[in-house]
Amino acid sequence: MKQIFTTNHLVRYLYNEVTVSERLGIEEALTRDFGLFEAYNELKAAYQMLPKVTFSPAPGTLKEILSYSEGQAVERHV
């Protein structure tokens, strides 16, 4: 039975969000299906053009989270 992979599968593959069996299936399909390979290359090129963004919470937010966590730990030990 031939597996049909969609754009959604390829996006998940790009972001390493597939299972091992899905990964193997997609990689095999990419070697056999030129249309799928072209679609993957287009998605990969678009993915590489996305800005690399990192997010960091504000220091005050971290302080509030740590304070809350400490309060929860104290309540559990009482």
C-alpha positions, 0 to 999 in steps of 0.5 A: 500500500502506497502512503500519500504524504501531504504538505502537513506531513512535510512541514512536520518533517521539517520541524522534526515533529514526526515519528520514526516510522513517518520519518522513514516513510517520508524519506523513502517517498522523497526519493521516489516521488519527484513532485513530493521532493520539489514540494519539500524543497520549496518548503525547506527554502521558505523555512530557511528564510524565516527569521530565527527568533528566540523568546525570553520572558521578562525578568519580572515574569521569571521572578513571579513564576519562581515566587509562585513555585516556592510558595507551592513547595512550602504549602506541600511540606506543611 
